[in-house]
């Protein structure tokens, strides 16, 4: 266990996490990023309680949630990492940009911005570090009506 190597691997893990949505790569990357099951807390943006879910279920939710966006960009920076044996906590800043089509924007804004922090936990596995708890705390949003939860509700009406 090398602290610098662990730190590098954990920062790369968050890069892969961002790539899942930004590259819409829902096949191989999720298994390289997450434990199974994993605990999620997106209550600050989706108004749902934290939940522990099987990885396959989460991947299908991700695929559906990001289908609304023509592009996304998640910049995750300022990593503060604490490793304790085979467990790690990762605090990081995030700026997440999400764009919808002009048709879906219907003449209004087409960009949903989320700014905040991730407070994640990772576990060392035989295959490397995996996130087993993801918590997003939003400190600011522009156009939250363009969140996938809101868009799905509006389209279902």
Buried (B, 14 or more C-beta within 10 A) or exposed (E): EEEEEBBEBBBEBBEBBBBBBBEBEBEEBBBBBBBBBBBBBBBBBBEEEEBEBEBEEBBEEBBEBBEBBEEBEBEBEEBEBEBEEEEBBBBBBBBBBBBBEEEBBEEEEBBBBBBBBBBBBBBBEEEEBBBBBBBBBBEEBEBBEBBBBBBEEEEEE
